[in-house]
Amino acid sequence: MAQATGSSIHRSGSRPQLDLSKAAIQGNFEERDPTILLPNQSDDLSHLALDIGGSLIKLVYFSRHEGQSIDDKRKKTLKERLEISNGSRRSYPILGGRLHFVKFETNKINECLDFIYSKQLHRGGMDARIWNPDAPTNESSVIKATGGGAYKFADLFKERLGVSLDKEDEMNCLVAGANFLLKAIRHEAFTHKEGQKEFVQIDQNELFPYLLVNIGSGVSMIKVDGDGKFQRISGTNVGGGTYWGLGKLLTKCKSFDELLELSQRGDNRTIDMLVGDIYGGMDYSKIGLSASTIASSFGKAISEKKELEDYSPEDISLSLLRMISYNIGQIAYLNALRFGLKRIFFGGFFIRGHAYTMDTISFAVQFWSKGEAQAMFLRHEGFLGALGAFMSYEKHGLDDLMVHHLVERFPMGAPYTGGKIHGPPLGDLNEKISWMEKFVRKGTEITAPVPMAPPGTTGLGGFEVPSSKGGTLRSDASALNVGVLHLVPTLEVFPLLADPKTYEPNTIDLSDHGELEYWFTVLSEHLPDLVDKAVASEGGTDDAKRRGDAFARAFSAHLARLMEEPAAYGKLGLANLLELREECLREFQFVDAYRSIKQRENEASLAVLADLLMELDGMSEEARLLTLIEGVLAANIFDWGSRACVDLYHKGTIIEIYRMSRNKMQRPWRVDDFDVFKERMLGSGDKKPRPHKRALLFVDNSGADVILGMLPLARELLRRGTEVVLVANSLPALNDVTAMELPEIVAEAAKHCDILRRAAEAGGLLVDAMVSTLDGSKGNSSSVPLMVVENGCGSPCIDLRQVSSELAAAAKEADLVILEGMGRSLHTNFNAKFKCDALKVRISMVLLVWCDVSISRYSQ
């Protein structure tokens, strides 16, 4: 057992430093993620790190987001009113980009080198030339690397790429990578028992100390006390190398993965001596041992007159796997007990996403701890070393990141955990589409979004179709995918959440197979119509049709993958599933599939708005308030994500459908808190309530929903002296209205209403009025403002743990939250609690009778 040592992570001085002198923002300063030019930076920036092991090469590399221009004048006015500053923007450009994870087989290192060269990762990536186009090429670039291959292949990297490998200590990198993932990724850790994964939320404040068990050829057990603070406290020479070595001798297997595959079909009872074999099939209940407990690994071989060839390789492999896994689990628990550690994380070459290995280790820890401890595993465990090496760069920019700054996406080609390589990484869009078309020509059913080269081909075949082995656990089905980490430092936690630690956005539990199957069926049936609209939104060109077909096959592949392994992309909720669809559309460059439909419905709804407002103004205060809520419910019917809604469109005009639906909104509703809301708004008896200071209205669909439903409600609040902030999507999703579209809609609506016009002027939504107000010539500054902010997402649902900085700023003065629509107030946030009054309004389109109006009052 190796001597315990202490260490801290090393920030290598060989890394070129950033020269920030005369740094400037390229383009417009008000851009959300502007490009930063460093004119005096003489070194190319290498945003690449490697972990070169004996069987696999793991890469972690960085790419920047492309900047997007926005409505500068509106943004400037909004920032001034909400007191948003740019002071928190980091001084180096690593943030606001993406971290990519890629694997190659070590024996195919030339493919890895070709990949690095094709993307110019050894010179900072292709986007580095845009970021700093005048920087001279530096052929003496340095890349951080760890693992034995960093020494073995150093000359090859120098010869092929002209770069030097700066070797980082493996254990330093391992711990640094684990610390980052456990603090920054919400569902990084999971347990694995009897084939079932359960993700564990780790509180950053309670992470340390923990035990990290790295199972490679041997086993190291590391007590981690904090960032850069760790100690190797124990280990064992019986590890992955033992399993592979003995397995190779006893079964003649050629590879580690082949040995694992054998164990899937094995029965260790033919070789292992069980407690029941000693006690005539009975338990030894006095000391808590069941009849199925292994009393002696390989024990039956002593008494049976059999030779090695009489035992099946499958049984031998499984017996070996259990023997080694049980012992590692026991030693790990005893060390955790010795140091009083509550959390034990396992990783390393031996784990490689193999379901039965994780099950066996979990059983051992649970058995020896009598259920007081549990084994946990990491989704990115194969990339700990490469990520730690990346973090050894002086200006990597990851230290300041928090969990709400990271969004994980799963594009086509996202790698699996484990030891298998499922084909080369997919590059540009055309390459992805080409893969789809090859599947079609070969007649290959796509069942997972990871390309794989079938045996005997050159890698241009199709997707792997895992073969079922009855009820046994399979490593290919159980393996998780590793996505691309989007680093978005402008995201924040919604400050009005009552308890962010216990907040869970998803209402529907997709771990329930029935729920999962239902929603997969809904999404699959809706897919052809979505593809038609997406193609039409791009003019119906041949290129659009080609991309549409590729999108359909890609999203179907995602659904098939998740049906097989619901935890493949982390903890799965309905919000994640719907966002996956929108991200897949964007991946194939469909920016706004419902663009023309939204424009048409906006025009039709604006044409009847004036008549609706006149009708409302003729009502009593109480009748108007009820009609407004009924109107929000009625207008929320106009949702192209609902099949029942689509059928309604054939039964009349927008205003006819709206009035018909509003007349059907008879109380009592399924959840009916309207009387509570009415009392808060209107008071009771002689008691007149104080109006809310600021209301956040989370809007849903374009057309009638926002124009005939939410804008009249916003108008009523403005009339009562309440500031109103319309909160809309940052990116399109179905027919949802976006923050970029809302100012134009409000400007058109303001032509029909002085209340809306004055509020829009005050909120900077009317460009002409805003310009005049800024120079002091006109404008009504006494009116309460109507403002628009983006929510930071592009999905029909919303996770309030990750919202835009401008929404977070707007929330600080808000004392009323109104969530509208199924996605934002039922499928997510149904159970959300807030620090202020909250109104949730939604209608189910299944039967047109499920109406909810729930309000939660907040009192300090």
TIZA-465109 format. One line per 2 residues: number of its first residue (from 1); their letters; for each residue x, y, z of C-alpha. Coordinates in steps of 0.25 Angstrom, whole numbers, plus 5000, padded with zeros to 4 digits. Example, Ala and Ser with C-alpha at 12.3 -4.5 7.8 and 13.67 -1.06 7.14 Angstrom:
BEGIN
1 = AS = 5049/4982/5031 | 5055/4996/5029
END
This chain:
BEGIN
1 = MA = 5000/5000/5000 | 5006/5013/4996
3 = QA = 5010/5024/5005 | 5000/5035/5007
5 = TG = 5004/5048/5002 | 4998/5062/5001
7 = SS = 4998/5071/4988 | 4991/5083/4982
9 = IH = 4988/5086/4968 | 5000/5092/4960
11 = RS = 4997/5104/4951 | 5008/5103/4941
13 = GS = 5016/5115/4938 | 5019/5110/4924
15 = RP = 5005/5114/4919 | 5006/5127/4911
17 = QL = 4999/5138/4919 | 4988/5147/4913
19 = DL = 4992/5161/4909 | 4980/5169/4913
21 = SK = 4986/5183/4909 | 4977/5191/4899
23 = AA = 4967/5180/4900 | 4954/5184/4893
25 = IQ = 4940/5178/4890 | 4939/5175/4875
27 = GN = 4926/5181/4869 | 4915/5187/4878
29 = FE = 4918/5188/4893 | 4903/5184/4896
31 = ER = 4904/5170/4890 | 4901/5159/4899
33 = DP = 4914/5151/4897 | 4923/5160/4890
35 = TI = 4936/5156/4883 | 4948/5162/4891
37 = LL = 4960/5166/4883 | 4974/5165/4889
39 = PN = 4982/5173/4879 | 4995/5171/4887
41 = QS = 4994/5156/4890 | 5006/5150/4883
43 = DD = 5003/5135/4886 | 4993/5127/4880
45 = LS = 4983/5122/4891 | 4982/5107/4892
47 = HL = 4969/5102/4898 | 4971/5088/4897
49 = AL = 4976/5077/4908 | 4978/5062/4906
51 = DI = 4978/5050/4915 | 4986/5039/4907
53 = GG = 4984/5026/4913 | 4987/5012/4909
55 = SL = 4974/5009/4902 | 4967/5022/4900
57 = IK = 4971/5037/4897 | 4961/5047/4904
59 = LV = 4961/5061/4898 | 4955/5073/4905
61 = YF = 4954/5086/4896 | 4948/5099/4896
63 = SR = 4940/5107/4885 | 4934/5121/4886
65 = HE = 4920/5125/4883 | 4917/5134/4872
67 = GQ = 4913/5148/4876 | 4899/5152/4873
69 = SI = 4894/5166/4871 | 4882/5171/4878
71 = DD = 4873/5183/4879 | 4883/5192/4885
73 = KR = 4874/5204/4888 | 4864/5196/4895
75 = KK = 4875/5188/4903 | 4882/5201/4907
77 = TL = 4869/5207/4913 | 4865/5194/4920
79 = KE = 4879/5193/4926 | 4878/5207/4931
81 = RL = 4864/5205/4937 | 4868/5191/4943
83 = EI = 4882/5196/4948 | 4889/5185/4940
85 = SN = 4904/5187/4938 | 4914/5180/4930
87 = GS = 4924/5180/4942 | 4923/5165/4945
89 = RR = 4928/5161/4931 | 4941/5153/4932
91 = SY = 4953/5159/4926 | 4957/5147/4918
93 = PI = 4949/5141/4907 | 4948/5126/4911
95 = LG = 4934/5128/4917 | 4922/5129/4908
97 = GR = 4927/5117/4899 | 4926/5102/4899
99 = LH = 4934/5090/4905 | 4935/5078/4896
101 = FV = 4938/5064/4900 | 4944/5054/4890
103 = KF = 4950/5040/4890 | 4959/5032/4881
105 = ET = 4965/5019/4882 | 4980/5020/4886
107 = NK = 4984/5010/4875 | 4978/5020/4865
109 = IN = 4985/5032/4870 | 4987/5037/4856
111 = EC = 4972/5039/4855 | 4973/5048/4868
113 = LD = 4984/5056/4862 | 4976/5058/4849
115 = FI = 4964/5063/4857 | 4973/5073/4865
117 = YS = 4979/5078/4852 | 4966/5079/4845
119 = KQ = 4960/5088/4855 | 4973/5095/4858
121 = LH = 4972/5092/4873 | 4987/5092/4875
123 = RG = 4987/5107/4870 | 4975/5111/4879
125 = GM = 4964/5106/4869 | 4959/5112/4856
127 = DA = 4951/5123/4864 | 4964/5128/4870
129 = RI = 4968/5133/4856 | 4955/5141/4856
131 = WN = 4956/5145/4871 | 4971/5150/4869
133 = PD = 4973/5150/4854 | 4986/5158/4854
135 = AP = 4993/5149/4864 | 5006/5142/4858
137 = TN = 5006/5127/4857 | 5014/5121/4868
139 = ES = 5019/5107/4864 | 5024/5105/4878
141 = SV = 5011/5104/4884 | 5009/5096/4897
143 = IK = 4997/5086/4900 | 4994/5081/4914
145 = AT = 4994/5066/4915 | 4993/5055/4925
147 = GG = 4994/5040/4925 | 5005/5031/4921
149 = GA = 5004/5034/4906 | 5008/5049/4909
151 = YK = 5022/5043/4910 | 5021/5032/4900
153 = FA = 5015/5041/4889 | 5022/5054/4892
155 = DL = 5031/5053/4879 | 5019/5049/4870
157 = FK = 5011/5062/4874 | 5024/5070/4872
159 = ER = 5026/5064/4858 | 5012/5064/4853
161 = LG = 5006/5077/4860 | 5019/5085/4864
163 = VS = 5014/5085/4878 | 5020/5081/4891
165 = LD = 5012/5074/4902 | 5013/5080/4916
167 = KE = 5012/5068/4925 | 5002/5069/4937
169 = DE = 5002/5060/4949 | 4991/5050/4947
171 = MN = 4986/5050/4961 | 4985/5065/4961
173 = CL = 4977/5065/4949 | 4968/5054/4954
175 = VA = 4964/5062/4966 | 4963/5075/4959
177 = GA = 4954/5069/4949 | 4945/5062/4959
179 = NF = 4944/5075/4968 | 4940/5083/4956
181 = LL = 4929/5073/4951 | 4923/5071/4965
183 = KA = 4922/5086/4967 | 4918/5091/4954
185 = IR = 4909/5080/4948 | 4895/5078/4954
187 = HE = 4893/5063/4951 | 4907/5058/4950
189 = AF = 4907/5048/4961 | 4898/5036/4962
191 = TH = 4896/5023/4969 | 4894/5010/4961
193 = KE = 4886/4998/4968 | 4880/4986/4961
195 = GQ = 4881/4993/4948 | 4874/5006/4952
197 = KE = 4881/5019/4952 | 4877/5030/4962
199 = FV = 4884/5044/4961 | 4889/5051/4973
201 = QI = 4889/5066/4975 | 4902/5070/4983
203 = DQ = 4901/5082/4991 | 4914/5090/4988
205 = NE = 4915/5094/5003 | 4915/5080/5007
207 = LF = 4924/5073/4996 | 4937/5072/5004
209 = PY = 4942/5064/5009 | 4940/5052/5000
211 = LL = 4947/5039/4996 | 4950/5037/4981
213 = VN = 4953/5023/4977 | 4961/5022/4964
215 = IG = 4961/5008/4959 | 4971/5007/4948
217 = SG = 4981/4995/4947 | 4982/4997/4962
219 = VS = 4974/5005/4971 | 4976/5018/4978
221 = MI = 4968/5023/4989 | 4968/5038/4990
223 = KV = 4963/5047/5002 | 4959/5060/4996
225 = DG = 4958/5072/5006 | 4956/5083/4996
227 = DG = 4961/5090/4983 | 4976/5086/4982
229 = KF = 4975/5079/4996 | 4976/5064/4995
231 = QR = 4983/5052/5000 | 4985/5037/4995
233 = IS = 4981/5030/5008 | 4981/5015/5003
235 = GT = 4980/5006/4991 | 4981/4992/4986
237 = NV = 4988/4985/4975 | 4976/4977/4972
239 = GG = 4969/4985/4961 | 4966/4986/4947
241 = GT = 4979/4980/4942 | 4977/4968/4951
243 = YW = 4963/4966/4945 | 4969/4967/4931
245 = GL = 4981/4959/4933 | 4975/4947/4940
247 = GK = 4963/4948/4930 | 4973/4948/4918
249 = LL = 4980/4935/4924 | 4967/4928/4928
251 = TK = 4958/4932/4916 | 4967/4935/4905
253 = CK = 4960/4948/4903 | 4967/4959/4894
255 = SF = 4962/4971/4900 | 4956/4977/4913
257 = DE = 4943/4980/4907 | 4942/4966/4901
259 = LL = 4944/4961/4915 | 4933/4970/4920
261 = EL = 4924/4965/4910 | 4926/4951/4914
263 = SQ = 4922/4954/4928 | 4908/4959/4923
265 = RG = 4905/4944/4919 | 4912/4938/4931
267 = DN = 4906/4930/4944 | 4916/4931/4955
269 = RT = 4909/4920/4963 | 4916/4909/4955
271 = ID = 4929/4914/4960 | 4927/4922/4973
273 = ML = 4924/4915/4986 | 4911/4921/4992
275 = VG = 4907/4921/5007 | 4895/4912/5002
277 = DI = 4905/4902/4997 | 4911/4901/5011
279 = YG = 4898/4900/5019 | 4890/4892/5010
281 = GM = 4883/4903/5002 | 4879/4910/5015
283 = DY = 4883/4925/5020 | 4892/4927/5031
285 = SK = 4883/4936/5037 | 4889/4937/5051
287 = IG = 4900/4946/5045 | 4892/4952/5034
289 = LS = 4897/4944/5022 | 4887/4940/5011
291 = AS = 4888/4927/5004 | 4893/4934/4991
293 = TI = 4904/4941/4998 | 4918/4937/4992
295 = AS = 4926/4930/5003 | 4938/4927/4994
297 = SF = 4941/4933/4980 | 4945/4921/4971
299 = GK = 4942/4912/4983 | 4935/4901/4976
301 = AI = 4947/4898/4967 | 4954/4892/4979
303 = SE = 4944/4881/4981 | 4939/4878/4966
305 = KK = 4948/4869/4958 | 4948/4879/4946
307 = EL = 4959/4885/4937 | 4959/4899/4933
309 = ED = 4953/4896/4919 | 4941/4890/4927
311 = YS = 4937/4904/4931 | 4931/4914/4922
313 = PE = 4938/4927/4919 | 4926/4934/4922
315 = DI = 4925/4928/4936 | 4939/4931/4939
317 = SL = 4939/4945/4935 | 4927/4948/4944
319 = SL = 4933/4941/4956 | 4946/4949/4954
321 = LR = 4938/4962/4952 | 4930/4960/4965
323 = MI = 4942/4956/4973 | 4950/4968/4970
325 = SY = 4938/4978/4970 | 4934/4973/4984
327 = NI = 4947/4974/4990 | 4949/4988/4984
329 = GQ = 4936/4993/4990 | 4939/4987/5003
331 = IA = 4953/4993/5004 | 4947/5007/5000
333 = YL = 4936/5006/5010 | 4946/5003/5021
335 = NA = 4955/5015/5017 | 4942/5024/5017
337 = LR = 4939/5019/5031 | 4953/5021/5036
339 = FG = 4953/5036/5032 | 4938/5038/5034
341 = LK = 4935/5041/5020 | 4920/5041/5016
343 = RI = 4922/5041/5001 | 4930/5031/4992
345 = FF = 4931/5033/4977 | 4937/5022/4968
347 = GG = 4943/5024/4954 | 4954/5020/4945
349 = FF = 4957/5010/4934 | 4951/4998/4941
351 = IR = 4937/5005/4942 | 4936/5010/4928
353 = GH = 4920/5011/4929 | 4919/4996/4931
355 = AY = 4905/4993/4938 | 4909/4980/4945
357 = TM = 4922/4986/4950 | 4915/4998/4956
359 = DT = 4904/4989/4962 | 4914/4980/4968
361 = IS = 4922/4991/4975 | 4909/4997/4980
363 = FA = 4905/4984/4986 | 4918/4983/4993
365 = VQ = 4918/4997/4999 | 4903/4995/5003
367 = FW = 4906/4981/5009 | 4918/4985/5017
369 = SK = 4912/4998/5022 | 4899/4992/5026
371 = GE = 4892/5002/5017 | 4898/5014/5023
373 = AQ = 4907/5017/5011 | 4905/5017/4996
375 = AM = 4915/5016/4984 | 4913/5028/4974
377 = FL = 4918/5029/4960 | 4921/5041/4951
379 = RH = 4915/5043/4937 | 4928/5049/4932
381 = EG = 4937/5040/4939 | 4945/5036/4927
383 = FL = 4949/5051/4925 | 4954/5054/4939
385 = GA = 4968/5055/4935 | 4967/5062/4922
387 = LG = 4958/5073/4929 | 4968/5074/4940
389 = AF = 4979/5076/4930 | 4970/5087/4924
391 = MS = 4969/5094/4937 | 4984/5094/4939
393 = YE = 4984/5106/4929 | 4986/5119/4936
395 = KH = 4974/5126/4930 | 4964/5114/4928
397 = GL = 4953/5122/4933 | 4946/5111/4940
399 = DD = 4948/5114/4955 | 4937/5125/4955
401 = LM = 4927/5116/4949 | 4915/5112/4957
403 = VH = 4905/5101/4954 | 4895/5111/4947
405 = HL = 4905/5115/4937 | 4906/5102/4930
407 = VE = 4896/5096/4920 | 4899/5082/4915
409 = RF = 4894/5079/4900 | 4894/5066/4893
411 = PM = 4897/5068/4878 | 4899/5056/4868
413 = GA = 4912/5050/4871 | 4912/5052/4886
415 = PY = 4921/5041/4892 | 4918/5030/4901
417 = TG = 4924/5027/4914 | 4932/5014/4915
419 = GK = 4943/5008/4907 | 4936/5007/4893
421 = IH = 4938/5017/4882 | 4925/5018/4874
423 = GP = 4931/5024/4861 | 4939/5037/4858
425 = PL = 4934/5050/4864 | 4924/5057/4854
427 = GD = 4928/5071/4849 | 4920/5081/4842
429 = LN = 4905/5080/4838 | 4908/5074/4824
431 = EK = 4915/5063/4831 | 4904/5060/4840
433 = IS = 4894/5060/4829 | 4903/5051/4821
435 = WM = 4903/5041/4832 | 4887/5041/4833
437 = EK = 4886/5039/4818 | 4896/5027/4818
439 = FV = 4887/5020/4829 | 4875/5022/4819
441 = RK = 4882/5016/4808 | 4887/5004/4816
443 = GT = 4873/5002/4822 | 4879/5003/4836
445 = EI = 4870/5006/4848 | 4875/5018/4856
447 = TA = 4874/5014/4871 | 4885/5023/4877
449 = PV = 4890/5037/4873 | 4905/5032/4872
451 = PM = 4911/5027/4859 | 4918/5014/4859
453 = AP = 4926/5007/4849 | 4920/4992/4847
455 = PG = 4930/4981/4846 | 4938/4981/4833
457 = TT = 4934/4995/4829 | 4942/5008/4828
459 = GL = 4933/5015/4838 | 4923/5020/4828
461 = GG = 4912/5010/4832 | 4901/5013/4842
463 = FE = 4897/5014/4857 | 4899/5002/4866
465 = VP = 4887/4994/4868 | 4890/4988/4882
467 = SS = 4885/4973/4883 | 4877/4969/4895
469 = KG = 4881/4958/4904 | 4868/4956/4911
471 = GT = 4867/4962/4924 | 4882/4963/4927
473 = LR = 4889/4977/4928 | 4896/4981/4916
475 = SD = 4908/4991/4916 | 4904/4997/4903
477 = AS = 4890/5000/4907 | 4893/5005/4921
479 = AL = 4905/5014/4917 | 4902/5029/4918
481 = NV = 4905/5040/4907 | 4915/5052/4910
483 = GV = 4909/5065/4904 | 4915/5078/4901
485 = LH = 4916/5088/4912 | 4911/5102/4909
487 = LV = 4917/5112/4918 | 4907/5123/4919
489 = PT = 4912/5133/4930 | 4900/5142/4928
491 = LE = 4890/5131/4934 | 4886/5133/4948
493 = VF = 4877/5127/4958 | 4863/5133/4959
495 = PL = 4864/5141/4972 | 4849/5140/4975
497 = LA = 4850/5125/4977 | 4846/5122/4992
499 = DP = 4857/5111/4993 | 4866/5109/4981
501 = KT = 4872/5096/4987 | 4859/5089/4988
503 = YE = 4853/5094/4975 | 4850/5084/4964
505 = PN = 4845/5089/4951 | 4839/5077/4945
507 = TI = 4825/5073/4950 | 4824/5060/4941
509 = DL = 4833/5048/4945 | 4839/5042/4933
511 = SD = 4845/5031/4941 | 4831/5025/4941
513 = HG = 4831/5016/4928 | 4816/5019/4925
515 = EL = 4819/5034/4925 | 4831/5032/4917
517 = EY = 4824/5024/4906 | 4812/5034/4906
519 = WF = 4821/5046/4903 | 4830/5039/4893
521 = TV = 4817/5035/4886 | 4812/5049/4886
523 = LS = 4825/5055/4881 | 4827/5044/4870
525 = EH = 4813/5047/4865 | 4815/5062/4864
527 = LP = 4829/5060/4857 | 4824/5060/4843
529 = DL = 4816/5073/4844 | 4827/5079/4851
531 = VD = 4837/5075/4840 | 4827/5081/4829
533 = KA = 4826/5094/4837 | 4841/5095/4838
535 = VA = 4844/5092/4824 | 4833/5102/4820
537 = SE = 4840/5113/4829 | 4852/5112/4820
539 = GG = 4845/5113/4807 | 4843/5099/4804
541 = TD = 4856/5098/4797 | 4863/5085/4794
543 = DA = 4874/5088/4805 | 4863/5091/4815
545 = KR = 4856/5077/4811 | 4870/5070/4813
547 = RG = 4872/5077/4826 | 4857/5074/4831
549 = DA = 4859/5059/4827 | 4872/5059/4835
551 = FA = 4866/5066/4847 | 4854/5056/4847
553 = RA = 4864/5044/4847 | 4873/5050/4858
555 = FS = 4861/5053/4867 | 4855/5040/4865
557 = AH = 4869/5034/4869 | 4869/5042/4882
559 = LA = 4856/5037/4886 | 4860/5023/4883
561 = RL = 4872/5025/4891 | 4865/5030/4903
563 = ME = 4854/5020/4902 | 4865/5009/4903
565 = EP = 4873/5017/4914 | 4865/5029/4920
567 = AA = 4877/5033/4928 | 4886/5034/4916
569 = YG = 4886/5049/4916 | 4885/5051/4931
571 = KL = 4873/5052/4939 | 4861/5053/4930
573 = GL = 4849/5061/4931 | 4838/5066/4921
575 = AN = 4845/5080/4921 | 4858/5073/4916
577 = LL = 4851/5065/4906 | 4844/5077/4900
579 = EL = 4857/5085/4900 | 4864/5074/4893
581 = RE = 4855/5075/4881 | 4857/5090/4880
583 = EC = 4872/5088/4881 | 4872/5077/4870
585 = LR = 4864/5087/4861 | 4875/5098/4863
587 = EF = 4886/5087/4861 | 4880/5085/4847
589 = QF = 4879/5101/4845 | 4864/5102/4847
591 = VD = 4864/5115/4854 | 4849/5118/4855
593 = AY = 4840/5107/4849 | 4827/5114/4853
595 = RS = 4831/5128/4848 | 4821/5130/4837
597 = IK = 4810/5125/4845 | 4813/5134/4857
599 = QR = 4813/5146/4848 | 4800/5142/4842
601 = EN = 4793/5140/4856 | 4799/5153/4861
603 = EA = 4793/5161/4850 | 4779/5154/4852
605 = SL = 4779/5156/4867 | 4784/5171/4866
607 = AV = 4772/5174/4857 | 4762/5170/4867
609 = LA = 4769/5175/4880 | 4763/5189/4880
611 = DL = 4749/5183/4880 | 4753/5174/4892
613 = LM = 4759/5185/4900 | 4746/5194/4897
615 = EL = 4737/5182/4902 | 4746/5181/4915
617 = DG = 4745/5195/4918 | 4730/5195/4918
619 = MS = 4730/5185/4929 | 4730/5187/4944
621 = EE = 4743/5185/4952 | 4740/5171/4957
623 = AR = 4734/5166/4944 | 4746/5171/4936
625 = LL = 4756/5164/4945 | 4749/5151/4944
627 = TL = 4747/5153/4929 | 4762/5156/4928
629 = IE = 4766/5143/4935 | 4756/5135/4926
631 = GV = 4762/5142/4914 | 4776/5137/4918
633 = LA = 4771/5123/4919 | 4763/5124/4906
635 = AN = 4775/5130/4898 | 4785/5120/4903
637 = IF = 4777/5110/4895 | 4785/5115/4883
639 = DW = 4797/5106/4884 | 4802/5098/4872
641 = GS = 4809/5088/4882 | 4795/5083/4884
643 = RA = 4788/5073/4874 | 4774/5078/4880
645 = CV = 4778/5092/4877 | 4782/5089/4863
647 = DL = 4768/5083/4861 | 4761/5095/4866
649 = YH = 4768/5104/4856 | 4759/5098/4845
651 = KG = 4746/5102/4853 | 4746/5117/4851
653 = TI = 4754/5130/4852 | 4763/5134/4863
655 = IE = 4753/5143/4870 | 4742/5133/4868
657 = IY = 4750/5122/4875 | 4754/5132/4886
659 = RM = 4740/5136/4889 | 4735/5122/4888
661 = SR = 4746/5117/4898 | 4744/5128/4907
663 = NK = 4730/5125/4909 | 4733/5111/4912
665 = MQ = 4742/5115/4924 | 4731/5114/4934
667 = RP = 4735/5113/4949 | 4738/5105/4957
669 = WR = 4751/5101/4950 | 4759/5089/4954
671 = VD = 4768/5098/4962 | 4761/5111/4965
673 = DF = 4768/5121/4974 | 4761/5133/4966
675 = DV = 4754/5138/4979 | 4768/5139/4986
677 = FK = 4773/5147/4974 | 4761/5156/4973
679 = ER = 4762/5160/4988 | 4777/5163/4986
681 = ML = 4774/5171/4974 | 4761/5178/4978
683 = GS = 4761/5177/4993 | 4749/5173/5002
685 = GD = 4738/5183/5008 | 4744/5197/5010
687 = KK = 4759/5191/5010 | 4766/5195/4997
689 = PR = 4779/5187/4995 | 4792/5193/4992
691 = PH = 4796/5191/4977 | 4807/5182/4974
693 = KR = 4820/5189/4971 | 4825/5181/4959
695 = AL = 4819/5169/4952 | 4826/5159/4944
697 = LF = 4817/5152/4933 | 4823/5140/4927
699 = VD = 4816/5140/4914 | 4814/5127/4905
701 = NS = 4809/5127/4891 | 4809/5137/4880
703 = GA = 4796/5142/4874 | 4783/5142/4882
705 = DV = 4790/5136/4894 | 4799/5148/4897
707 = IL = 4791/5159/4889 | 4777/5155/4894
709 = GM = 4781/5149/4907 | 4793/5154/4914
711 = LP = 4794/5168/4908 | 4780/5172/4913
713 = LA = 4784/5166/4927 | 4797/5174/4927
715 = RE = 4788/5187/4923 | 4780/5185/4935
717 = LL = 4792/5184/4944 | 4798/5196/4938
719 = RR = 4784/5203/4940 | 4786/5200/4955
721 = GT = 4800/5206/4956 | 4808/5193/4955
723 = EV = 4820/5193/4947 | 4819/5181/4937
725 = VL = 4831/5173/4931 | 4827/5163/4920
727 = VA = 4836/5151/4921 | 4838/5143/4908
729 = NS = 4847/5133/4901 | 4861/5137/4897
731 = LP = 4860/5127/4885 | 4848/5122/4877
733 = AL = 4841/5109/4882 | 4828/5104/4875
735 = ND = 4819/5116/4873 | 4824/5123/4886
737 = VT = 4826/5138/4885 | 4841/5143/4887
739 = AM = 4847/5155/4894 | 4851/5160/4881
741 = EL = 4837/5159/4875 | 4830/5165/4887
743 = PE = 4834/5180/4885 | 4828/5181/4871
745 = IV = 4815/5174/4876 | 4814/5184/4887
747 = AE = 4817/5195/4878 | 4805/5191/4869
749 = AA = 4796/5188/4881 | 4799/5202/4887
751 = KH = 4793/5209/4874 | 4779/5204/4880
753 = CD = 4782/5208/4895 | 4787/5220/4902
755 = IL = 4790/5212/4914 | 4799/5203/4907
757 = RR = 4805/5214/4898 | 4809/5222/4911
759 = AA = 4815/5210/4918 | 4822/5205/4906
761 = EA = 4828/5219/4904 | 4833/5219/4919
763 = GG = 4839/5205/4917 | 4846/5208/4904
765 = LL = 4838/5199/4895 | 4834/5210/4885
767 = VD = 4847/5214/4878 | 4843/5228/4874
769 = AM = 4837/5232/4887 | 4849/5226/4894
771 = VS = 4859/5234/4886 | 4850/5247/4889
773 = TL = 4850/5244/4904 | 4865/5242/4905
775 = DG = 4867/5256/4899 | 4856/5262/4908
777 = SK = 4847/5267/4897 | 4835/5259/4900
779 = GN = 4830/5246/4906 | 4822/5243/4919
781 = SS = 4832/5239/4930 | 4821/5239/4940
783 = SV = 4814/5226/4934 | 4818/5213/4940
785 = PL = 4827/5205/4930 | 4824/5193/4922
787 = MV = 4837/5186/4919 | 4841/5173/4912
789 = VE = 4852/5164/4916 | 4857/5150/4911
791 = NG = 4856/5138/4920 | 4870/5132/4916
793 = CG = 4864/5119/4909 | 4858/5114/4896
795 = SP = 4848/5103/4901 | 4833/5102/4903
797 = CI = 4837/5100/4918 | 4846/5108/4928
799 = DL = 4856/5104/4938 | 4856/5116/4948
801 = RQ = 4870/5111/4953 | 4876/5117/4940
803 = VS = 4870/5130/4935 | 4876/5142/4928
805 = SE = 4883/5153/4936 | 4873/5163/4932
807 = LA = 4861/5155/4937 | 4868/5153/4950
809 = AA = 4870/5168/4951 | 4856/5171/4948
811 = AK = 4852/5161/4959 | 4859/5168/4970
813 = EA = 4848/5179/4971 | 4836/5169/4967
815 = DL = 4825/5165/4976 | 4816/5158/4967
817 = VI = 4819/5146/4957 | 4809/5141/4947
819 = LE = 4813/5128/4940 | 4804/5125/4928
821 = GM = 4803/5113/4920 | 4804/5098/4921
823 = GR = 4819/5097/4919 | 4823/5108/4929
825 = SL = 4813/5106/4940 | 4808/5091/4939
827 = HT = 4819/5083/4932 | 4829/5091/4940
829 = NF = 4827/5100/4952 | 4814/5094/4957
831 = NA = 4820/5092/4970 | 4829/5104/4970
833 = KF = 4829/5113/4982 | 4832/5128/4982
835 = KC = 4836/5139/4991 | 4825/5148/4986
837 = DA = 4810/5146/4981 | 4810/5136/4969
839 = LK = 4798/5134/4960 | 4799/5121/4951
841 = VR = 4789/5120/4939 | 4788/5109/4930
843 = IS = 4778/5100/4922 | 4779/5086/4917
845 = MV = 4776/5084/4903 | 4773/5069/4904
847 = LL = 4758/5071/4908 | 4757/5087/4908
849 = VW = 4752/5086/4922 | 4764/5086/4931
851 = CD = 4766/5100/4935 | 4775/5104/4946
853 = VS = 4776/5117/4953 | 4785/5116/4965
855 = IS = 4791/5127/4974 | 4800/5126/4985
857 = RY = 4801/5138/4995 | 4814/5142/5001
859 = SQ = 4815/5147/5015 | 4828/5150/5022
END
